[in-house]
Amino acid sequence: MMPANRNPRGRTGLAAMSDMSELRRETRLRTFLKGRIIFNNGNSSMDCLIRDLSGSGARLMLSQTATLPDGFDLFIPAKERTHKATLRWRKDDSIGVTFAEELVRASAPTAAEPSVAALLARIHELEAENAALRRQLKEAEAMLLERTA
């Protein structure tokens, strides 16, 4: 893996960005789409923001890049599509990926779909978050009643 600020020709800065766009097979379009990175056989996932997208790759923004494997599935809910992605570069809160194959419809049965265990774990996370929000709401209501009494 090459350093984040260098391209294959060894250039940095604007020259590197220019060279990287020359290396792409097609132009990436600026986007603001929600994405979900799925890895560890569907047992792990994280949300991301897709900032640039083409048929052959994307630039993703996420809170932590250190925990990502070199290969994963990228699900784009707005397009109902899943890509097999390969990590090409990391920089701060962004990563660049290339897609290993053409787009796959998310509704088609694929290995990229989360397993039952992953779905159950996600349900458990959401239920815990829901319970925490309910507690916060009750506390806020109690504080409001105290102020008005």
Protein Blocks (a to p, Z undefined) as FASTA:
>chain_A
ZZfkbcfkopahjllmmmmmmmpmbdcddddddddddeehhpaccddddfbdcfkbccdd
dfblklpcfbdcdddfklopacddddfbdchjaccdddfbdcddfklccfkbccfklmmm
mmmmmmmmmmmmmmmmmmmmmmmmmmmZZ
